[in-house]
């Protein structure tokens, strides 16, 4: 989203002012700068766009650099209890890069292990959604689009980029376990619709950073829907409809075996064409610096009206520390409707992709 909300601007201004006054001489000592970048090329053998139109980074038989990004993270500790977090993100969009503030929020430590966050915060739903742009952190070129695509209106709508609001985060360590509970509330602004009165919950259990379980549930009210006809659907029908989502996830990286599995169920009132159930499973095995993996995805919208399945073979090679090369070959099989394509595709479409991911 291009829009920088007023609350984000205020938080950034206040944070920088506090940093300048409270730490006038040595505020840079409390600032940490990190970053990441991905160079991605993907192509299908189908002329209709996959994952949205060209303006939103869709992929077709002409090829696309959709997924190429450059991000900078700034973490500034204002004082013992208050920390400012910001991410600047440049995303490839058609023939150019769109630079924007992806998220920016202030975190206040209320007591040990309990934090209050306010501002523009990454949507804490989905195993990898909070770091989906840091593609070095997971095996795929991009996170499975059957669940993580945010393209409106063709995507599953299970995850969002970020929300503006507040979060109460409890992060507790118990021997080899990490327990985390995130209660959040706010709103999500998009180009064609908004999600207002958003409230949600995410709970995580992590064992030694080897095995993780996660569950999320949220609810909001749709507003400000735009009529996209004749080139798209009428989004005004969603106005005032309740929007609900339930997601369950499991991740493991143990004894060279890598597993990801998630399922999402999303509804918008009684609009049957906006009811989505989607899931994916990834299985991989590390062979030194190599990680071959296979992913199966199932996307079902409108109780069978839109049914699509993805099979992807992937290979990751860790060239050096903080640098990885990824290769993917996949098949998209459309049983009914158009699925995540803009227009009706062939029954079977093939996709190939190559990426270089770095973190610094």
Phi and psi in degrees as a GROMACS rama.xvg file:
@    title "Ramachandran Plot"
@    xaxis  label "Phi"
@    yaxis  label "Psi"
@TYPE xy
-80.0556  -23.9418  UNK-2
-72.1535  127.428  UNK-3
-99.8252  113.232  UNK-4
-70.3404  157.996  UNK-5
-61.5475  -37.4855  UNK-6
-66.5871  -36.0349  UNK-7
-63.8246  -45.8938  UNK-8
-61.229  -41.4119  UNK-9
-64.0253  -41.9596  UNK-10
-65.1894  -43.1216  UNK-11
-62.1448  -45.2645  UNK-12
-62.5732  -44.192  UNK-13
-64.8996  -40.2062  UNK-14
-64.6945  -43.8988  UNK-15
-67.9886  -35.4373  UNK-16
-64.4524  -45.5196  UNK-17
-62.3266  -40.8043  UNK-18
-62.4291  -38.6645  UNK-19
-71.857  -33.9553  UNK-20
-87.7671  -43.3616  UNK-21
-78.9787  -24.6711  UNK-22
-127.769  39.5156  UNK-23
-49.0344  -40.4698  UNK-24
-88.7822  -30.6481  UNK-25
-136.619  31.4331  UNK-26
-64.9473  -25.9366  UNK-27
-67.9949  -21.4448  UNK-28
-66.0925  -22.6255  UNK-29
-104.535  15.5119  UNK-30
-110.773  133.335  UNK-31
-117.387  128.561  UNK-32
-116.065  122.597  UNK-33
-130.86  170.724  UNK-34
-161.661  175.963  UNK-35
-156.295  159.245  UNK-36
-153.636  148.168  UNK-37
-138.438  130.848  UNK-38
-110.261  117.966  UNK-39
-128.158  137.939  UNK-40
-132.486  127.587  UNK-41
-134.407  153.038  UNK-42
-154.711  146.197  UNK-43
-118.832  176.787  UNK-44
-103.915  23.7403  UNK-45
-123.481  137.651  UNK-46
-76.3909  -27.0021  UNK-47
-79.1458  144.874  UNK-48
-75.9308  138.929  UNK-49
-101.597  136.902  UNK-50
71.5537  27.9672  UNK-51
111.342  168.389  UNK-52
-67.9605  171.707  UNK-53
-57.5964  -36.5809  UNK-54
-65.4715  -21.1919  UNK-55
-105.872  12.3834  UNK-56
90.8741  23.8061  UNK-57
-65.5728  159.849  UNK-58
-116.827  135.817  UNK-59
-142.05  -164.749  UNK-60
-74.607  -4.94871  UNK-61
-91.1238  -9.20923  UNK-62
87.6674  156.321  UNK-63
-155.471  148.209  UNK-64
-95.7915  21.7339  UNK-65
-53.5493  131.98  UNK-66
103.91  -11.386  UNK-67
-73.8218  128.437  UNK-68
-144.097  159.963  UNK-69
-140.997  124.866  UNK-70
-130.305  146.529  UNK-71
-126.108  127.784  UNK-72
-107.034  130.391  UNK-73
-118.125  123.347  UNK-74
-121.301  118.916  UNK-75
-124.764  119.638  UNK-76
-85.5152  111.967  UNK-77
-75.0736  -47.1384  UNK-78
-153.741  -167.906  UNK-79
-60.308  -31.6577  UNK-80
-104.173  -18.6568  UNK-81
-118.188  131.717  UNK-82
-134.42  139.665  UNK-83
-105.797  129.336  UNK-84
-119.408  132.471  UNK-85
-141.125  142.03  UNK-86
-129.754  123.606  UNK-87
-98.8077  130.861  UNK-88
-132.252  130.203  UNK-89
-111.101  118.607  UNK-90
-115.443  138.899  UNK-91
-68.5828  128.809  UNK-92
-139.73  103.797  UNK-93
61.6664  -108.469  UNK-94
-109.268  14.6893  UNK-95
-149.097  175.455  UNK-96
-110.397  137.764  UNK-97
-102.84  112.179  UNK-98
-94.946  127.498  UNK-99
-154.499  167.735  UNK-100
-83.2845  110.119  UNK-101
-73.2188  -44.7016  UNK-102
-155.205  155.961  UNK-103
-160.433  119.614  UNK-104
-150.619  159.927  UNK-105
-104.733  135.315  UNK-106
-114.363  128.145  UNK-107
-117.285  125.793  UNK-108
-84.2913  110.493  UNK-109
-73.0666  -55.8578  UNK-110
-141.104  178.869  UNK-111
-55.1101  128.57  UNK-112
74.7447  1.25057  UNK-113
-123.266  124.124  UNK-114
-127.821  145.245  UNK-115
-109.963  127.391  UNK-116
-118.569  143.488  UNK-117
-146.423  140.009  UNK-118
135.936  -146.045  UNK-119
-99.0927  110.455  UNK-120
-118.2  142.095  UNK-121
-61.9325  135.315  UNK-122
-64.6451  117.124  UNK-123
-86.2859  44.3874  UNK-124
-123.719  128.59  UNK-125
100.59  144.621  UNK-126
-58.1885  -39.4385  UNK-127
-118.38  8.75271  UNK-128
-63.453  -33.9825  UNK-129
-71.3021  -15.5047  UNK-130
-134.788  31.7833  UNK-131
-61.1194  -28.3056  UNK-132
-78.0934  -18.0242  UNK-133
-88.8358  80.5317  UNK-134
-72.9058  -14.4778  UNK-135
-63.1441  -23.1463  UNK-136
-78.9286  -7.96337  UNK-137
-140.358  169.836  UNK-138
-75.3738  -28.2199  UNK-139
-82.4981  167.665  UNK-140
-67.5405  -48.2329  UNK-141
-133.59  155.454  UNK-142
-59.682  146.97  UNK-143
-49.5592  116.775  UNK-144
-71.4493  -17.5654  UNK-145
-64.3513  -19.7039  UNK-146
-118.3  -37.4303  UNK-147
-96.2902  -5.14911  UNK-148
-64.222  132.485  UNK-149
-106.797  10.8738  UNK-150
-65.7227  129.886  UNK-151
-107.898  130.237  UNK-152
-103.481  8.59503  UNK-153
-83.1634  -17.2725  UNK-154
-76.7455  172.835  UNK-155
-71.987  -20.014  UNK-156
62.3547  25.5442  UNK-157
-81.6739  -33.8563  UNK-158
-122.324  159.82  UNK-159
-129.444  164.912  UNK-160
-67.2722  -56.8386  UNK-161
-160.783  163.069  UNK-162
-127.932  154.443  UNK-163
-102.421  120.416  UNK-164
167.624  -141.04  UNK-165
-140.047  158.336  UNK-166
-143.572  138.606  UNK-167
-109.09  112.325  UNK-168
-115.265  123.908  UNK-169
-111.347  121.271  UNK-170
-126.781  107.878  UNK-171
-124.284  135.323  UNK-172
-108.073  130.428  UNK-173
-137.122  100.607  UNK-174
54.2185  -116.469  UNK-175
-90.7274  4.4131  UNK-176
-110.615  146.592  UNK-177
-118.894  125.576  UNK-178
-111.923  132.138  UNK-179
-137.559  132.634  UNK-180
-128.847  127.804  UNK-181
-124.328  114.399  UNK-182
-104.116  121.904  UNK-183
-132.304  156.357  UNK-184
-154.478  148.231  UNK-185
160.229  -141.005  UNK-186
-150.493  154.661  UNK-187
-118.321  126.137  UNK-188
-105.822  128.808  UNK-189
-126.339  173.401  UNK-190
-71.0845  -30.3375  UNK-191
-114.191  -4.91085  UNK-192
-171.332  163.422  UNK-193
-123.559  156.911  UNK-194
-114.293  110.317  UNK-195
-100.867  165.484  UNK-196
50.1624  42.7531  UNK-197
-78.3038  128.269  UNK-198
-134.431  145.355  UNK-199
-161.403  172.994  UNK-200
-143.817  135.871  UNK-201
-133.49  131.024  UNK-202
-123.141  137.443  UNK-203
-131.717  143.01  UNK-204
-126.751  122.443  UNK-205
-124.188  130.664  UNK-206
-111.42  108.076  UNK-207
54.4976  25.7222  UNK-208
58.2911  22.9781  UNK-209
-109.218  -38.0354  UNK-210
-132.457  134.809  UNK-211
-139.008  135.608  UNK-212
-114.934  143.144  UNK-213
-145.634  141.609  UNK-214
-137.014  138.485  UNK-215
-138.997  144.587  UNK-216
-144.361  140.533  UNK-217
-150.713  162.598  UNK-218
-151.044  142.3  UNK-219
-151.547  -175.951  UNK-220
-123.239  129.158  UNK-221
-74.4912  144.43  UNK-222
-153.837  160.429  UNK-223
57.5599  34.7624  UNK-224
-64.0973  143.843  UNK-225
-109.499  141.077  UNK-226
-83.165  112.407  UNK-227
-93.9844  -0.749719  UNK-228
-66.7321  148.866  UNK-229
-89.5358  1.61887  UNK-230
-95.5336  2.95603  UNK-231
-167.166  -178.104  UNK-232
-76.7284  163.542  UNK-233
-86.0809  104.847  UNK-234
-79.1744  -8.1267  UNK-235
-66.7606  -20.1033  UNK-236
-66.586  -17.4276  UNK-237
-83.1882  -15.5978  UNK-238
-56.1741  132.831  UNK-239
71.1304  4.20159  UNK-240
-82.7975  140.112  UNK-241
-71.056  138.241  UNK-242
-115.774  118.785  UNK-243
-125.07  146.161  UNK-244
-142.508  142.129  UNK-245
-134.231  125.452  UNK-246
-132.552  139.443  UNK-247
-127.28  138.615  UNK-248
-143.929  152.348  UNK-249
-139.78  135.779  UNK-250
-138.991  138.88  UNK-251
-143.957  142.012  UNK-252
-141.042  87.9644  UNK-253
-141.466  126.496  UNK-254
52.1313  45.1113  UNK-255
72.4696  -1.43244  UNK-256
-93.9882  129.89  UNK-257
-117.325  126.418  UNK-258
-134.106  133.667  UNK-259
-129.488  138.271  UNK-260
-152.058  130.081  UNK-261
-144.117  151.711  UNK-262
-138.207  141.593  UNK-263
-135.399  141.74  UNK-264
-128.084  119.043  UNK-265
-125.858  137.148  UNK-266
-136.737  149.447  UNK-267
-128.899  90.4983  UNK-268
56.8421  -134.543  UNK-269
-100.755  15.9871  UNK-270
-77.7587  101.502  UNK-271
-63.3326  -33.1143  UNK-272
-74.4556  -6.2166  UNK-273
-109.967  10.8953  UNK-274
-92.3726  121.57  UNK-275
-126.297  134.141  UNK-276
-125.786  120.996  UNK-277
-139.745  148.859  UNK-278
-153.641  160.416  UNK-279
-148.993  159.233  UNK-280
-139.848  133.212  UNK-281
-122.309  134.886  UNK-282
-131.532  127.222  UNK-283
-139.971  167.188  UNK-284
-143.676  125.843  UNK-285
-78.4907  132.829  UNK-286
-126.307  81.7214  UNK-287
65.6826  -120.485  UNK-288
-83.7305  -3.95443  UNK-289
-100.213  142.072  UNK-290
-135.001  91.1277  UNK-291
-77.0585  143.084  UNK-292
-151.83  159.426  UNK-293
-131.999  139.821  UNK-294
-130.077  133.58  UNK-295
-118.994  130.822  UNK-296
-125.401  144.713  UNK-297
-130.285  124.142  UNK-298
-120.618  122.074  UNK-299
-134.029  114.785  UNK-300
-119.846  136.709  UNK-301
72.8429  31.4889  UNK-302
53.2169  54.2366  UNK-303
98.0959  -7.50917  UNK-304
-69.8466  -33.3614  UNK-305
-126.434  108.156  UNK-306
-129.113  125.578  UNK-307
-144.84  144.198  UNK-308
-130.62  143.852  UNK-309
-123.228  134.904  UNK-310
-126.112  121.848  UNK-311
-129.507  128.891  UNK-312
-102.321  126.907  UNK-313
-128.834  156.017  UNK-314
-141.522  124.494  UNK-315
-113.14  136.374  UNK-316
-127.766  119.987  UNK-317
-84.8594  99.1922  UNK-318
-63.6334  -55.119  UNK-319
-142.868  178.823  UNK-320
-59.1647  128.16  UNK-321
74.3238  13.0937  UNK-322
-137.384  129.931  UNK-323
-137.371  145.384  UNK-324
-112.297  136.593  UNK-325
-128.675  141.743  UNK-326
-131.133  135.07  UNK-327
-136.685  142.672  UNK-328
-130.835  128.489  UNK-329
-141.833  163.04  UNK-330
-124.603  135.113  UNK-331
-114.219  119.982  UNK-332
-113.746  119.716  UNK-333
-102.82  115.351  UNK-334
-84.453  -41.5957  UNK-335
-145.798  148.913  UNK-336
69.8635  -154.85  UNK-337
-110.646  -16.9016  UNK-338
60.7072  -127.449  UNK-339
-92.7295  12.2105  UNK-340
-89.2176  156.241  UNK-341
-72.5026  -42.7581  UNK-342
-126.583  172.645  UNK-343
-60.2195  123.311  UNK-344
-97.2837  179.705  UNK-345
-66.4695  161.452  UNK-346
-58.9475  -36.5392  UNK-347
-129.108  129.48  UNK-348
-127.513  141.007  UNK-349
-110.431  142.616  UNK-350
-129.657  140.453  UNK-351
-129.726  150.6  UNK-352
-153.618  150.742  UNK-353
-137.649  137.955  UNK-354
-145.743  150.301  UNK-355
-123.388  122.242  UNK-356
-116.797  136.806  UNK-357
-136.544  152.921  UNK-358
-128.893  149.225  UNK-359
